[in-house]
Amino acid sequence: MPAIRNQIRELRGARSITQQELADKVGVTRQTVIAMEQDKYSPSLETAFKVAQALGVTLEQCFQYDPHGKR
């Protein structure tokens, strides 16, 4: 099953941004950020763009599509 992988935890940590701060910037709950970081939730395209923008990176730097990955 294809999967979306992300670098949210690493990017957030490098910027010293808490899960709550990122959630507030993106307009989602902290639980949503946790689920994204654990690859348990693939955000909508709009939310993915907001996450990347909040972290100051491109969408491709934040999210990667793995056609052979498993959730």
Short mmCIF file of the C-alpha atoms (twelve columns), coordinates in Angstrom:
data_MODEL
# 
_entry.id   MODEL 
# 
loop_
_atom_site.group_PDB 
_atom_site.id 
_atom_site.type_symbol 
_atom_site.label_atom_id 
_atom_site.label_alt_id 
_atom_site.label_comp_id 
_atom_site.label_asym_id 
_atom_site.label_seq_id 
_atom_site.Cartn_x 
_atom_site.Cartn_y 
_atom_site.Cartn_z 
_atom_site.pdbx_PDB_model_num 
ATOM 1  C CA . MET A 1  0.000  0.000  0.000  1 
ATOM 2  C CA . PRO A 2  1.442  3.417  -0.971 1 
ATOM 3  C CA . ALA A 3  2.297  5.751  1.863  1 
ATOM 4  C CA . ILE A 4  3.185  9.332  2.477  1 
ATOM 5  C CA . ARG A 5  6.263  9.735  4.639  1 
ATOM 6  C CA . ASN A 6  7.270  13.006 6.229  1 
ATOM 7  C CA . GLN A 7  10.084 14.816 7.999  1 
ATOM 8  C CA . ILE A 8  7.857  16.880 10.269 1 
ATOM 9  C CA . ARG A 9  9.402  15.750 13.564 1 
ATOM 10 C CA . GLU A 10 12.952 16.378 12.343 1 
ATOM 11 C CA . LEU A 11 12.138 19.747 10.767 1 
ATOM 12 C CA . ARG A 12 10.136 20.854 13.800 1 
ATOM 13 C CA . GLY A 13 12.921 19.825 16.173 1 
ATOM 14 C CA . ALA A 14 15.570 21.649 14.153 1 
ATOM 15 C CA . ARG A 15 13.508 24.812 14.527 1 
ATOM 16 C CA . SER A 16 12.678 24.284 18.208 1 
ATOM 17 C CA . ILE A 17 8.942  24.411 17.481 1 
ATOM 18 C CA . THR A 18 6.653  22.422 19.787 1 
ATOM 19 C CA . GLN A 19 3.882  20.212 18.471 1 
ATOM 20 C CA . GLN A 20 1.355  22.671 19.882 1 
ATOM 21 C CA . GLU A 21 3.025  25.660 18.218 1 
ATOM 22 C CA . LEU A 22 2.998  23.881 14.865 1 
ATOM 23 C CA . ALA A 23 -0.618 22.842 15.358 1 
ATOM 24 C CA . ASP A 24 -1.583 26.450 16.108 1 
ATOM 25 C CA . LYS A 25 0.231  27.751 13.010 1 
ATOM 26 C CA . VAL A 26 -1.405 25.147 10.769 1 
ATOM 27 C CA . GLY A 27 -4.862 25.269 12.340 1 
ATOM 28 C CA . VAL A 28 -5.036 21.639 13.462 1 
ATOM 29 C CA . THR A 29 -4.930 19.917 16.841 1 
ATOM 30 C CA . ARG A 30 -1.779 18.741 18.560 1 
ATOM 31 C CA . GLN A 31 -3.110 15.191 18.177 1 
ATOM 32 C CA . THR A 32 -3.160 15.686 14.400 1 
ATOM 33 C CA . VAL A 33 0.492  16.765 14.443 1 
ATOM 34 C CA . ILE A 34 1.356  13.679 16.517 1 
ATOM 35 C CA . ALA A 35 -0.487 11.414 14.060 1 
ATOM 36 C CA . MET A 36 1.284  13.014 11.083 1 
ATOM 37 C CA . GLU A 37 4.684  12.648 12.745 1 
ATOM 38 C CA . GLN A 38 3.993  8.970  13.390 1 
ATOM 39 C CA . ASP A 39 2.890  8.414  9.759  1 
ATOM 40 C CA . LYS A 40 -0.556 7.424  11.007 1 
ATOM 41 C CA . TYR A 41 -2.307 10.262 9.186  1 
ATOM 42 C CA . SER A 42 -1.777 11.676 5.717  1 
ATOM 43 C CA . PRO A 43 -2.945 15.282 5.678  1 
ATOM 44 C CA . SER A 44 -4.973 16.891 2.935  1 
ATOM 45 C CA . LEU A 45 -2.974 18.712 0.300  1 
ATOM 46 C CA . GLU A 46 -3.970 22.058 1.807  1 
ATOM 47 C CA . THR A 47 -2.831 21.006 5.288  1 
ATOM 48 C CA . ALA A 48 0.410  19.590 3.892  1 
ATOM 49 C CA . PHE A 49 1.168  22.947 2.247  1 
ATOM 50 C CA . LYS A 50 0.385  24.750 5.520  1 
ATOM 51 C CA . VAL A 51 2.727  22.429 7.456  1 
ATOM 52 C CA . ALA A 52 5.552  22.966 4.968  1 
ATOM 53 C CA . GLN A 53 4.994  26.730 5.010  1 
ATOM 54 C CA . ALA A 54 4.943  26.829 8.825  1 
ATOM 55 C CA . LEU A 55 8.247  24.944 8.849  1 
ATOM 56 C CA . GLY A 56 9.765  27.189 6.164  1 
ATOM 57 C CA . VAL A 57 10.410 24.406 3.649  1 
ATOM 58 C CA . THR A 58 8.998  23.200 0.356  1 
ATOM 59 C CA . LEU A 59 6.322  20.534 0.241  1 
ATOM 60 C CA . GLU A 60 8.872  18.079 -1.190 1 
ATOM 61 C CA . GLN A 61 11.283 18.711 1.681  1 
ATOM 62 C CA . CYS A 62 8.566  17.910 4.185  1 
ATOM 63 C CA . PHE A 63 6.604  15.082 2.523  1 
ATOM 64 C CA . GLN A 64 7.695  12.186 0.338  1 
ATOM 65 C CA . TYR A 65 5.544  9.698  -1.547 1 
ATOM 66 C CA . ASP A 66 6.691  6.072  -1.214 1 
ATOM 67 C CA . PRO A 67 4.776  3.907  -3.721 1 
ATOM 68 C CA . HIS A 68 6.113  0.747  -2.082 1 
ATOM 69 C CA . GLY A 69 5.708  1.865  1.514  1 
ATOM 70 C CA . LYS A 70 3.303  0.457  4.022  1 
ATOM 71 C CA . ARG A 71 1.284  2.217  6.645  1 
# 
